[in-house]
């Protein structure tokens, strides 16, 4: 399980002086890391989490907040084991060009403001899922490395003057989200990768679409696993 002790965080930059607004983004990000860590460490039956299904090597779990009886704002996560270096996995989580290869709904990620080499405000754009319009999100995202080798990439919605809502998309809200790359004890070179997401798509969304997104979202780690392991095998063959 992940430890709360960290060796590197998104705000690690001793030379930089942050404005109040920038520090605010980093504070939001630190809170997002805390939520991601708790979600990653929770087993089925703990803290409201329940296993939804196990498919294609991915364990999908869901947590519906007590104040949200419907699944519209449920927090969901998917965990899969990946055999590849942690830094390679992180690369496929962090870089927009790589994300496009395993997330069919992901359209683009545009950096709005760099807060540090491992933290930024960005504009995320997603394709439409019939019959609803395309969605976009303004988020702060960053990377945090823990003492026990766990690497987290967290995101959460923020507002930014250079990332206004656009008419072509409906602005959604990422309440919690991100990835945790956790070393597997006794299995060198293997990592349990957990994708956590809780989003509010806004607008009037048919329940069938909400259910589709809640169930298909966590399964993206299966697609990511295949892409990463194929890429790693190609690298090994070429070396």
GULOVO-694441 format. One record per atom (N, C-alpha, C): chain; x, y, z; residue number from 1; atom name. Coordinates in steps of 0.001 Angstrom, whole numbers, plus 500000, padded with zeros to 6 digits. Last residue first. Layout:
residues N
PT   chain        x        y        z     n   atom
PT       A        X        Y        Z   NUM     CA
...
This chain:
residues 239
PT   chain        x        y        z     n   atom
PT       A   517127   496714   471784   239      N
PT       A   518341   497014   472560   239     CA
PT       A   519350   495854   472501   239      C
PT       A   514854   495898   470538   238      N
PT       A   515746   496771   469787   238     CA
PT       A   517071   497021   470498   238      C
PT       A   513528   494464   472467   237      N
PT       A   513978   493763   471273   237     CA
PT       A   515008   494569   470480   237      C
PT       A   512891   496503   474271   236      N
PT       A   513788   495419   474680   236     CA
PT       A   514363   494693   473477   236      C
PT       A   511087   497990   472739   235      N
PT       A   512329   498612   473214   235     CA
PT       A   513357   497541   473584   235      C
PT       A   509069   496114   472449   234      N
PT       A   509753   496608   471265   234     CA
PT       A   511091   497251   471629   234      C
PT       A   508251   495869   475093   233      N
PT       A   508795   494696   474422   233     CA
PT       A   509575   495116   473168   233      C
PT       A   507228   498451   475498   232      N
PT       A   508386   498011   476270   232     CA
PT       A   509049   496806   475599   232      C
PT       A   505040   498414   473756   231      N
PT       A   506102   499396   473561   231     CA
PT       A   507373   498969   474277   231      C
PT       A   503537   496415   474941   230      N
PT       A   504000   496241   473561   230     CA
PT       A   505158   497188   473281   230      C
PT       A   503019   497582   477402   229      N
PT       A   503798   496357   477371   229     CA
PT       A   504310   496059   475968   229      C
PT       A   501506   499857   476583   228      N
PT       A   502769   500016   477306   228     CA
PT       A   503619   498756   477189   228      C
PT       A   499232   498712   475335   227      N
PT       A   500098   499650   474608   227     CA
PT       A   501477   499739   475259   227      C
PT       A   498138   497163   477404   226      N
PT       A   498558   496532   476159   226     CA
PT       A   499522   497422   475381   226      C
PT       A   497605   499163   479361   225      N
PT       A   498518   498053   479646   225     CA
PT       A   499043   497414   478359   225      C
PT       A   495641   500686   478074   224      N
PT       A   496936   501283   478388   224     CA
PT       A   497982   500201   478632   224      C
PT       A   493551   498847   478046   223      N
PT       A   494103   499329   476780   223     CA
PT       A   495496   499922   476990   223      C
PT       A   493240   498692   480821   222      N
PT       A   493518   497485   480045   222     CA
PT       A   494143   497862   478707   222      C
PT       A   492564   501219   481612   221      N
PT       A   493871   500721   482038   221     CA
PT       A   494235   499422   481310   221      C
PT       A   489998   501618   480796   220      N
PT       A   491042   502144   479922   220     CA
PT       A   492419   501651   480343   220      C
PT       A   488172   500863   482643   219      N
PT       A   488695   499808   481789   219     CA
PT       A   489789   500296   480849   219      C
PT       A   487209   503193   483833   218      N
PT       A   488276   502448   484515   218     CA
PT       A   488904   501360   483645   218      C
PT       A   485234   503865   481706   217      N
PT       A   486376   504699   482076   217     CA
PT       A   487498   503921   482743   217      C
PT       A   483122   502063   481578   216      N
PT       A   484169   501981   480555   216     CA
PT       A   485408   502786   480939   216      C
PT       A   481500   502685   483778   215      N
PT       A   482004   501332   483619   215     CA
PT       A   483166   501251   482634   215      C
PT       A   480939   505409   483531   214      N
PT       A   481406   504888   484814   214     CA
PT       A   482026   503501   484679   214      C
PT       A   479965   505502   480905   213      N
PT       A   481215   506177   481238   213     CA
PT       A   481795   505639   482539   213      C
PT       A   477580   504011   481194   212      N
PT       A   478606   503608   480220   212     CA
PT       A   479956   504211   480588   212      C
PT       A   476183   505508   483070   211      N
PT       A   476598   504153   483409   211     CA
PT       A   477695   503654   482480   211      C
PT       A   475751   507829   481543   210      N
PT       A   476495   507896   482809   210     CA
PT       A   477032   506519   483174   210      C
PT       A   474169   506762   479529   209      N
PT       A   475473   507331   479179   209     CA
PT       A   476355   507413   480423   209      C
PT       A   471920   505985   480925   208      N
PT       A   472658   504965   480188   208     CA
PT       A   474053   505460   479812   208      C
PT       A   470904   508385   481909   207      N
PT       A   471531   507456   482848   207     CA
PT       A   472340   506383   482125   207      C
PT       A   471664   511322   480022   206      N
PT       A   470889   510085   480183   206     CA
PT       A   471640   509097   481074   206      C
PT       A   472287   514431   481501   205      N
PT       A   472904   513265   480877   205     CA
PT       A   472028   512035   481096   205      C
PT       A   472158   517706   481354   204      N
PT       A   471218   516595   481533   204     CA
PT       A   471733   515383   480769   204      C
PT       A   475108   519284   482834   203      N
PT       A   474035   519115   481868   203     CA
PT       A   473136   517941   482207   203      C
PT       A   478107   517605   484019   202      N
PT       A   477189   518741   483905   202     CA
PT       A   476125   518463   482844   202      C
PT       A   479790   515604   484676   201      N
PT       A   479743   515981   483271   201     CA
PT       A   478874   517205   483013   201      C
PT       A   481903   515271   487188   200      N
PT       A   480551   515776   486976   200     CA
PT       A   480519   516296   485546   200      C
PT       A   483875   512444   488181   199      N
PT       A   483632   513632   487371   199     CA
PT       A   482151   513989   487363   199      C
PT       A   486377   510674   489382   198      N
PT       A   485053   511118   489813   198     CA
PT       A   484791   512439   489123   198      C
PT       A   488674   508028   489065   197      N
PT       A   488000   509175   488467   197     CA
PT       A   486643   509421   489118   197      C
PT       A   491781   506356   488989   196      N
PT       A   490655   506824   489803   196     CA
PT       A   490004   508013   489114   196      C
PT       A   493611   503584   488186   195      N
PT       A   493050   504812   487617   195     CA
PT       A   491799   505162   488405   195      C
PT       A   496472   501935   489214   194      N
PT       A   495076   502246   489522   194     CA
PT       A   494696   503589   488923   194      C
PT       A   498624   499344   488630   193      N
PT       A   498281   500704   488201   193     CA
PT       A   496789   500926   488403   193      C
PT       A   501040   497547   490046   192      N
PT       A   499589   497653   490039   192     CA
PT       A   499251   499109   489755   192      C
PT       A   503900   496421   488298   191      N
PT       A   503225   497502   489027   191     CA
PT       A   501716   497342   488923   191      C
PT       A   507054   494792   488080   190      N
PT       A   505600   494755   487922   190     CA
PT       A   504947   495799   488820   190      C
PT       A   509731   494786   488673   189      N
PT       A   509346   495176   487325   189     CA
PT       A   507861   495086   487050   189      C
PT       A   509584   492109   490976   188      N
PT       A   510344   493222   490413   188     CA
PT       A   509924   493503   488975   188      C
PT       A   507671   491135   493194   187      N
PT       A   507585   490987   491731   187     CA
PT       A   508275   492181   491070   187      C
PT       A   507655   491679   495900   186      N
PT       A   508135   490373   495466   186     CA
PT       A   508096   490139   493974   186      C
PT       A   505000   493944   495620   185      N
PT       A   505964   493295   496505   185     CA
PT       A   506347   491913   495976   185      C
PT       A   504753   496080   492963   184      N
PT       A   504186   494854   493521   184     CA
PT       A   505265   494162   494353   184      C
PT       A   504478   499655   493068   183      N
PT       A   505297   498446   492930   183     CA
PT       A   504613   497250   493589   183      C
PT       A   501954   501558   491547   182      N
PT       A   502404   500967   492810   182     CA
PT       A   503229   499705   492577   182      C
PT       A   500804   504447   490462   181      N
PT       A   501644   503366   489947   181     CA
PT       A   502363   502757   491142   181      C
PT       A   497762   505968   490101   180      N
PT       A   498762   505575   491084   180     CA
PT       A   499486   504344   490544   180      C
PT       A   496168   508735   488488   179      N
PT       A   496742   507396   488442   179     CA
PT       A   497703   507196   489606   179      C
PT       A   493044   510645   488649   178      N
PT       A   494469   510425   488531   178     CA
PT       A   494857   508959   488503   178      C
PT       A   490622   512653   490448   177      N
PT       A   491098   511859   489328   177     CA
PT       A   492597   511671   489357   177      C
PT       A   487670   514366   491440   176      N
PT       A   488876   513622   491799   176     CA
PT       A   489318   512843   490582   176      C
PT       A   486172   516126   489908   175      N
PT       A   486143   516233   491368   175     CA
PT       A   487363   515535   491957   175      C
PT       A   486193   517850   487108   174      N
PT       A   486900   516703   487669   174     CA
PT       A   486949   516909   489180   174      C
PT       A   483443   519003   485334   173      N
PT       A   484257   519181   486548   173     CA
PT       A   484880   517848   486960   173      C
PT       A   482910   520457   482043   172      N
PT       A   482657   519535   483132   172     CA
PT       A   483561   519830   484312   172      C
PT       A   481564   522524   479719   171      N
PT       A   482615   522478   480730   171     CA
PT       A   482204   521561   481881   171      C
PT       A   480929   521436   476503   170      N
PT       A   480309   521686   477799   170     CA
PT       A   481391   521516   478859   170      C
PT       A   482225   523038   473542   169      N
PT       A   482224   521992   474549   169     CA
PT       A   481414   522415   475771   169      C
PT       A   482104   525226   471903   168      N
PT       A   482079   523925   471250   168     CA
PT       A   481985   522761   472234   168      C
PT       A   482448   527483   473455   167      N
PT       A   481100   527175   472976   167     CA
PT       A   480996   525782   472368   167      C
PT       A   484412   527141   476429   166      N
PT       A   484321   527347   474980   166     CA
PT       A   482970   526852   474490   166      C
PT       A   485534   528780   479423   165      N
PT       A   484662   527825   478752   165     CA
PT       A   484581   528170   477269   165      C
PT       A   489050   529771   479642   164      N
PT       A   487597   529975   479780   164     CA
PT       A   486811   528860   479103   164      C
PT       A   491826   529943   480603   163      N
PT       A   491157   528701   480197   163     CA
PT       A   489650   528844   480385   163      C
PT       A   492992   532101   481680   162      N
PT       A   493382   531781   480307   162     CA
PT       A   492780   530456   479828   162      C
PT       A   492076   532196   484306   161      N
PT       A   491649   533235   483362   161     CA
PT       A   491986   532933   481906   161      C
PT       A   490822   529191   485651   160      N
PT       A   492016   529930   485245   160     CA
PT       A   491598   530955   484198   160      C
PT       A   489710   526907   488139   159      N
PT       A   489409   527959   487168   159     CA
PT       A   490691   528716   486882   159      C
PT       A   489990   523314   488259   158      N
PT       A   490231   524651   488794   158     CA
PT       A   489689   525649   487774   158      C
PT       A   489744   519801   488915   157      N
PT       A   489295   521005   488224   157     CA
PT       A   489625   522275   489002   157      C
PT       A   492622   517734   489175   156      N
PT       A   491379   518238   489756   156     CA
PT       A   491027   519551   489053   156      C
PT       A   494793   514876   489135   155      N
PT       A   494197   516038   488485   155     CA
PT       A   492941   516449   489245   155      C
PT       A   497936   513181   489681   154      N
PT       A   496596   513590   490094   154     CA
PT       A   496118   514781   489283   154      C
PT       A   499909   510497   489710   153      N
PT       A   499595   511617   488825   153     CA
PT       A   498154   511987   489106   153      C
PT       A   502376   508944   491759   152      N
PT       A   500992   509370   491533   152     CA
PT       A   500944   510526   490539   152      C
PT       A   504293   506133   492457   151      N
PT       A   504233   507386   491696   151     CA
PT       A   502768   507707   491450   151      C
PT       A   506009   504380   495008   150      N
PT       A   504730   504713   494368   150     CA
PT       A   504843   506061   493656   150      C
PT       A   508325   504060   496444   149      N
PT       A   508357   503803   495009   149     CA
PT       A   507063   504060   494283   149      C
PT       A   508181   504859   499056   148      N
PT       A   508132   503422   498801   148     CA
PT       A   508072   503076   497318   148      C
PT       A   508109   507656   499030   147      N
PT       A   509314   506971   499484   147     CA
PT       A   509342   505489   499128   147      C
PT       A   506484   508864   496013   146      N
PT       A   506527   508516   497422   146     CA
PT       A   507774   507695   497743   146      C
PT       A   506049   511563   493844   145      N
PT       A   506739   510295   494075   145     CA
PT       A   506854   510054   495574   145      C
PT       A   503660   513132   491838   144      N
PT       A   504227   513012   493179   144     CA
PT       A   504816   511620   493351   144      C
PT       A   502616   515478   489378   143      N
PT       A   503211   514184   489709   143     CA
PT       A   503793   514236   491111   143      C
PT       A   499546   517105   488268   142      N
PT       A   500926   517034   488723   142     CA
PT       A   501328   515628   489106   142      C
PT       A   497188   519605   487230   141      N
PT       A   497681   518231   487232   141     CA
PT       A   499134   518214   487667   141      C
PT       A   494185   521349   487243   140      N
PT       A   495582   521365   487664   140     CA
PT       A   496012   519907   487744   140      C
PT       A   491965   521943   484441   139      N
PT       A   492435   521204   485611   139     CA
PT       A   493860   521603   485984   139      C
PT       A   489071   522317   482759   138      N
PT       A   490255   523086   483134   138     CA
PT       A   490742   522485   484443   138      C
PT       A   487584   520291   480267   137      N
PT       A   487880   520505   481682   137     CA
PT       A   489109   521403   481806   137      C
PT       A   484843   519459   478081   136      N
PT       A   486200   519905   478337   136     CA
PT       A   486344   520224   479817   136      C
PT       A   482901   517300   475904   135      N
PT       A   483196   517920   477201   135     CA
PT       A   484625   518426   477247   135      C
PT       A   480412   517211   473312   134      N
PT       A   481787   517053   473762   134     CA
PT       A   481991   517805   475077   134      C
PT       A   476995   516246   474111   133      N
PT       A   478028   517062   473474   133     CA
PT       A   479407   516737   474026   133      C
PT       A   475337   513020   473806   132      N
PT       A   475705   514241   474521   132     CA
PT       A   476844   514952   473810   132      C
PT       A   474378   510497   472978   131      N
PT       A   473855   511702   472333   131     CA
PT       A   474257   513009   473027   131      C
PT       A   477693   510095   471855   130      N
PT       A   476292   510259   471464   130     CA
PT       A   475383   509733   472569   130      C
PT       A   480157   511770   473245   129      N
PT       A   479596   510418   473319   129     CA
PT       A   478118   510565   473019   129      C
PT       A   482763   513795   471899   128      N
PT       A   481389   513591   472289   128     CA
PT       A   481047   512107   472331   128      C
PT       A   486098   513939   473298   127      N
PT       A   485159   513786   472201   127     CA
PT       A   483746   513546   472727   127      C
PT       A   487613   516392   475415   126      N
PT       A   487168   515028   475163   126     CA
PT       A   486101   515015   474065   126      C
PT       A   490382   518248   476575   125      N
PT       A   489237   518182   475674   125     CA
PT       A   488922   516731   475353   125      C
PT       A   491808   520158   479123   124      N
PT       A   491565   518824   478595   124     CA
PT       A   490301   518816   477755   124      C
PT       A   494211   522417   479803   123      N
PT       A   492869   522340   479229   123     CA
PT       A   492711   520968   478587   123      C
PT       A   496091   522801   482878   122      N
PT       A   495907   522430   481478   122     CA
PT       A   494434   522348   481099   122      C
PT       A   498668   523755   484949   121      N
PT       A   497244   523932   484678   121     CA
PT       A   497068   523621   483205   121      C
PT       A   501124   521539   486402   120      N
PT       A   500647   522501   485416   120     CA
PT       A   499134   522647   485485   120      C
PT       A   504153   519988   487421   119      N
PT       A   502812   520483   487775   119     CA
PT       A   502398   521559   486781   119      C
PT       A   506826   519428   487062   118      N
PT       A   505897   518303   487250   118     CA
PT       A   504532   518763   487739   118      C
PT       A   508242   521785   486809   117      N
PT       A   508429   520761   485778   117     CA
PT       A   507456   519599   485891   117      C
PT       A   505553   524038   487732   116      N
PT       A   506860   523447   487986   116     CA
PT       A   507061   522418   486882   116      C
PT       A   503513   525293   486443   115      N
PT       A   503767   525668   487827   115     CA
PT       A   505124   525155   488293   115      C
PT       A   502574   526508   483365   114      N
PT       A   503476   525580   484051   114     CA
PT       A   503768   526111   485442   114      C
PT       A   499388   526815   481972   113      N
PT       A   500423   527447   482792   113     CA
PT       A   501259   526377   483473   113      C
PT       A   498238   525259   479916   112      N
PT       A   497853   526659   480092   112     CA
PT       A   498910   527417   480887   112      C
PT       A   498625   522715   477585   111      N
PT       A   499187   523337   478777   111     CA
PT       A   498823   524822   478803   111      C
PT       A   496079   520647   476519   110      N
PT       A   496823   521866   476197   110     CA
PT       A   497314   522522   477485   110      C
PT       A   495226   517644   475171   109      N
PT       A   495578   518278   476435   109     CA
PT       A   496492   519452   476145   109      C
PT       A   492531   516040   473349   108      N
PT       A   493786   516798   473450   108     CA
PT       A   493985   517320   474864   108      C
PT       A   490727   513817   473420   107      N
PT       A   490975   514560   472188   107     CA
PT       A   492293   515315   472242   107      C
PT       A   489683   510707   474604   106      N
PT       A   490597   511834   474827   106     CA
PT       A   490934   512500   473499   106      C
PT       A   488331   508430   473994   105      N
PT       A   487552   509655   474137   105     CA
PT       A   488418   510901   474303   105      C
PT       A   490182   506360   473930   104      N
PT       A   489472   506693   472693   104     CA
PT       A   488714   508017   472781   104      C
PT       A   493220   506065   475188   103      N
PT       A   491917   506598   475605   103     CA
PT       A   491178   507101   474375   103      C
PT       A   495609   505279   474033   102      N
PT       A   494868   504282   474805   102     CA
PT       A   493506   504762   475300   102      C
PT       A   496607   507369   472526   101      N
PT       A   496737   506022   471976   101     CA
PT       A   495958   504974   472757   101      C
PT       A   496406   509691   473960   100      N
PT       A   495524   509525   472807   100     CA
PT       A   495532   508101   472276   100      C
PT       A   498556   509449   475706    99      N
PT       A   497201   509224   476217    99     CA
PT       A   496221   508974   475067    99      C
PT       A   500687   510232   474082    98      N
PT       A   500586   508837   474499    98     CA
PT       A   499166   508514   474975    98      C
PT       A   500224   512927   473783    97      N
PT       A   500342   512104   472578    97     CA
PT       A   500224   510621   472898    97      C
PT       A   500260   513854   476506    96      N
PT       A   499026   513823   475710    96     CA
PT       A   499095   512922   474484    96      C
PT       A   501919   512162   479100    95      N
PT       A   502086   512842   477819    95     CA
PT       A   500827   512717   476951    95      C
PT       A   501203   510645   481409    94      N
PT       A   501427   512085   481491    94     CA
PT       A   501406   512808   480148    94      C
PT       A   501038   507923   480921    93      N
PT       A   499964   508573   481679    93     CA
PT       A   500012   510087   481509    93      C
PT       A   503351   507258   479694    92      N
PT       A   502111   506999   478965    92     CA
PT       A   500890   507591   479667    92      C
PT       A   505175   507923   481702    91      N
PT       A   505232   508617   480409    91     CA
PT       A   503925   508463   479645    91      C
PT       A   504572   506012   483612    90      N
PT       A   504281   507424   483866    90     CA
PT       A   504263   508225   482580    90      C
PT       A   505620   503746   482350    89      N
PT       A   504176   503829   482619    89     CA
PT       A   503778   505288   482829    89      C
PT       A   508310   504449   482437    88      N
PT       A   507657   504279   481131    88     CA
PT       A   506144   504368   481295    88      C
PT       A   508761   504440   485149    87      N
PT       A   508900   505703   484429    87     CA
PT       A   508285   505631   483039    87      C
PT       A   508409   501723   485800    86      N
PT       A   507479   502729   486319    86     CA
PT       A   507553   504028   485524    86      C
PT       A   508743   499270   483178    85      N
PT       A   509328   500210   484139    85     CA
PT       A   508333   501298   484545    85      C
PT       A   506289   496599   483189    84      N
PT       A   507089   497595   482477    84     CA
PT       A   507683   498534   483515    84      C
PT       A   503546   495032   483443    83      N
PT       A   504951   494625   483486    83     CA
PT       A   505768   495549   482591    83      C
PT       A   500764   495851   485396    82      N
PT       A   501525   496148   484181    82     CA
PT       A   502984   495770   484392    82      C
PT       A   497545   495067   486526    81      N
PT       A   498987   494877   486707    81     CA
PT       A   499693   495070   485366    81      C
PT       A   494942   497429   487236    80      N
PT       A   495500   496358   486420    80     CA
PT       A   496994   496262   486681    80      C
PT       A   491957   498853   488409    79      N
PT       A   493338   498475   488715    79     CA
PT       A   493762   497304   487852    79      C
PT       A   489813   501632   488417    78      N
PT       A   490175   500375   487787    78     CA
PT       A   491643   500092   488054    78      C
PT       A   487144   503325   490077    77      N
PT       A   488566   503071   489846    77     CA
PT       A   488753   501713   489191    77      C
PT       A   484883   506050   490705    76      N
PT       A   485178   504719   490200    76     CA
PT       A   486679   504571   490011    76      C
PT       A   482459   507765   492442    75      N
PT       A   483897   507665   492226    75     CA
PT       A   484164   506225   491807    75      C
PT       A   479419   509133   491123    74      N
PT       A   480173   508076   491792    74     CA
PT       A   481656   508210   491494    74      C
PT       A   477524   510829   490178    73      N
PT       A   478747   511417   490714    73     CA
PT       A   479560   510395   491492    73      C
PT       A   475570   509055   489225    72      N
PT       A   476030   510142   488371    72     CA
PT       A   477337   510747   488852    72      C
PT       A   474353   507083   490625    71      N
PT       A   475731   506828   490222    71     CA
PT       A   476323   507968   489413    71      C
PT       A   472467   508468   493429    70      N
PT       A   472600   507945   492073    70     CA
PT       A   474070   507743   491753    70      C
PT       A   472828   509571   495979    69      N
PT       A   472286   508215   495854    69     CA
PT       A   472392   507625   494456    69      C
PT       A   474920   511359   497432    68      N
PT       A   474633   511218   496016    68     CA
PT       A   474112   509803   495759    68      C
PT       A   475676   511326   500033    67      N
PT       A   474796   512430   499646    67     CA
PT       A   474447   512394   498162    67      C
PT       A   477424   509145   500139    66      N
PT       A   476124   509072   500823    66     CA
PT       A   475149   510156   500395    66      C
PT       A   478976   508374   496963    65      N
PT       A   478907   509171   498187    65     CA
PT       A   477514   509114   498812    65      C
PT       A   479832   505255   495849    64      N
PT       A   478803   506279   495686    64     CA
PT       A   478687   507058   496985    64      C
PT       A   482450   503754   494336    63      N
PT       A   482050   504326   495622    63     CA
PT       A   481044   505434   495352    63      C
PT       A   483601   500798   492717    62      N
PT       A   482803   502024   492715    62     CA
PT       A   482489   502455   494140    62      C
PT       A   486073   499063   490733    61      N
PT       A   485374   499307   491987    61     CA
PT       A   484681   500659   491927    61      C
PT       A   487385   496575   488705    60      N
PT       A   486665   497847   488728    60     CA
PT       A   485897   497956   490036    60      C
PT       A   490294   495115   487762    59      N
PT       A   489303   495103   488851    59     CA
PT       A   488687   496493   488941    59      C
PT       A   491270   493605   484801    58      N
PT       A   491031   494888   485474    58     CA
PT       A   489970   494702   486552    58      C
PT       A   491469   491366   483232    57      N
PT       A   492570   491665   484131    57     CA
PT       A   492439   492980   484870    57      C
PT       A   488996   491326   481923    56      N
PT       A   490235   491528   481162    56     CA
PT       A   491397   491949   482058    56      C
PT       A   487232   492237   484824    55      N
PT       A   487186   491913   483405    55     CA
PT       A   488526   492240   482749    55      C
PT       A   485156   492344   487495    54      N
PT       A   486537   492029   487138    54     CA
PT       A   486511   491538   485699    54      C
PT       A   483066   494864   489032    53      N
PT       A   483307   493725   488156    53     CA
PT       A   484810   493519   487994    53      C
PT       A   482789   496256   491461    52      N
PT       A   481730   496278   490462    52     CA
PT       A   481854   495105   489504    52      C
PT       A   483429   496253   494890    51      N
PT       A   483835   495742   493581    51     CA
PT       A   482630   495696   492648    51      C
PT       A   483088   499274   496687    50      N
PT       A   482579   497937   496402    50     CA
PT       A   483040   497514   495007    50      C
PT       A   483817   501601   499306    49      N
PT       A   484154   501012   498007    49     CA
PT       A   483598   499593   497891    49      C
PT       A   483452   502680   501831    48      N
PT       A   482360   502788   500869    48     CA
PT       A   482636   502174   499507    48      C
PT       A   485705   502025   503339    47      N
PT       A   485455   503423   502970    47     CA
PT       A   484406   503591   501877    47      C
PT       A   485806   498685   502149    46      N
PT       A   486389   499731   502972    46     CA
PT       A   486026   501108   502428    46      C
PT       A   484817   496949   500319    45      N
PT       A   484238   496891   501648    45     CA
PT       A   484790   497929   502596    45      C
PT       A   487852   496585   498637    44      N
PT       A   486407   496407   498567    44     CA
PT       A   485854   496194   499972    44      C
PT       A   490302   498956   499926    43      N
PT       A   489896   497663   499393    43     CA
PT       A   488365   497599   499334    43      C
PT       A   492171   501868   499332    42      N
PT       A   490925   501279   499829    42     CA
PT       A   490595   499973   499122    42      C
PT       A   494373   503023   498097    41      N
PT       A   494607   502090   499191    41     CA
PT       A   493350   501372   499676    41      C
PT       A   493215   504777   496235    40      N
PT       A   494083   503689   495786    40     CA
PT       A   494218   502619   496854    40      C
PT       A   491903   506611   497883    39      N
PT       A   491126   505769   496965    39     CA
PT       A   491944   504562   496518    39      C
PT       A   494086   507789   499174    38      N
PT       A   493069   507081   499947    38     CA
PT       A   492270   506131   499065    38      C
PT       A   495419   508935   496969    37      N
PT       A   496090   507946   497809    37     CA
PT       A   495084   507117   498603    37      C
PT       A   493518   510767   496078    36      N
PT       A   493953   509682   495192    36     CA
PT       A   494601   508569   495996    36      C
PT       A   493408   512511   498244    35      N
PT       A   492214   511751   497877    35     CA
PT       A   492582   510558   496994    35      C
PT       A   496038   513525   498139    34      N
PT       A   495547   512850   499342    34     CA
PT       A   494336   511972   499027    34      C
PT       A   496082   514758   495624    33      N
PT       A   496969   513625   495894    33     CA
PT       A   496484   512831   497101    33      C
PT       A   494280   516822   496099    32      N
PT       A   493924   515784   495130    32     CA
PT       A   494798   514549   495313    32      C
PT       A   495760   518367   497824    31      N
PT       A   494547   517727   498330    31     CA
PT       A   494096   516605   497401    31      C
PT       A   497699   519212   496023    30      N
PT       A   498092   518396   497173    30     CA
PT       A   496892   517674   497777    30      C
PT       A   496110   520745   494283    29      N
PT       A   496754   519534   493807    29     CA
PT       A   497172   518626   494963    29      C
PT       A   495424   522900   495870    28      N
PT       A   494358   522039   495335    28     CA
PT       A   494951   520692   494917    28      C
PT       A   497994   523942   496183    27      N
PT       A   497261   523453   497356    27     CA
PT       A   496124   522524   496937    27      C
PT       A   498547   524744   493583    26      N
PT       A   499350   523680   494184    26     CA
PT       A   498681   523096   495427    26      C
PT       A   496685   526819   493290    25      N
PT       A   496604   525643   492421    25     CA
PT       A   497364   524465   493029    25      C
PT       A   497693   528570   495260    24      N
PT       A   496346   528020   495384    24     CA
PT       A   496158   526777   494526    24      C
PT       A   500069   529290   494165    23      N
PT       A   500097   528479   495370    23     CA
PT       A   498734   527847   495618    23      C
PT       A   499060   530878   492087    22      N
PT       A   499795   529652   491784    22     CA
PT       A   499860   528722   492990    22      C
PT       A   497897   532967   493564    21      N
PT       A   497068   532145   492679    21     CA
PT       A   497761   530817   492373    21      C
PT       A   500075   534073   494862    20      N
PT       A   498990   533497   495661    20     CA
PT       A   498124   532576   494804    20      C
PT       A   503066   532988   493133    19      N
PT       A   502039   533973   493448    19     CA
PT       A   500968   533288   494285    19      C
PT       A   506113   531528   494330    18      N
PT       A   504807   531413   493702    18     CA
PT       A   503910   532581   494083    18      C
PT       A   509416   531423   493502    17      N
PT       A   508468   532077   494405    17     CA
PT       A   507121   532105   493693    17      C
PT       A   511859   528848   493119    16      N
PT       A   510717   529593   492602    16     CA
PT       A   509873   530183   493720    16      C
PT       A   513838   527228   494069    15      N
PT       A   514226   528542   493548    15     CA
PT       A   513028   529421   493213    15      C
PT       A   512816   524782   494793    14      N
PT       A   513306   525660   495849    14     CA
PT       A   513591   527077   495360    14      C
PT       A   510387   522968   494065    13      N
PT       A   511152   523902   493245    13     CA
PT       A   511657   525000   494170    13      C
PT       A   507878   520912   494391    12      N
PT       A   509310   520897   494662    12     CA
PT       A   510061   521780   493676    12      C
PT       A   505206   520624   493977    11      N
PT       A   505658   521964   494332    11     CA
PT       A   507162   522039   494569    11      C
PT       A   504703   517952   493520    10      N
PT       A   504541   518872   492404    10     CA
PT       A   505085   520258   492705    10      C
PT       A   507309   516167   495315     9      N
PT       A   505942   516565   495046     9     CA
PT       A   505911   517602   493950     9      C
PT       A   509163   513510   496631     8      N
PT       A   509087   514579   495639     8     CA
PT       A   507633   514896   495381     8      C
PT       A   508846   511791   498681     7      N
PT       A   510183   512283   498451     7     CA
PT       A   510193   513424   497441     7      C
PT       A   506328   511435   501188     6      N
PT       A   506710   511680   499810     6     CA
PT       A   508133   512198   499720     6      C
PT       A   504230   509394   503077     5      N
PT       A   505493   510109   503023     5     CA
PT       A   505935   510249   501572     5      C
PT       A   502081   507768   502993     4      N
PT       A   501789   509197   502911     4     CA
PT       A   503063   510020   502855     4      C
PT       A   502425   504888   500854     3      N
PT       A   502716   505626   502080     3     CA
PT       A   502404   507092   501888     3      C
PT       A   500364   502330   499475     2      N
PT       A   501143   503549   499358     2     CA
PT       A   501317   504221   500704     2      C
PT       A   500839   498807   500000     1      N
PT       A   500000   500000   500000     1     CA
PT       A   500877   501247   500000     1      C
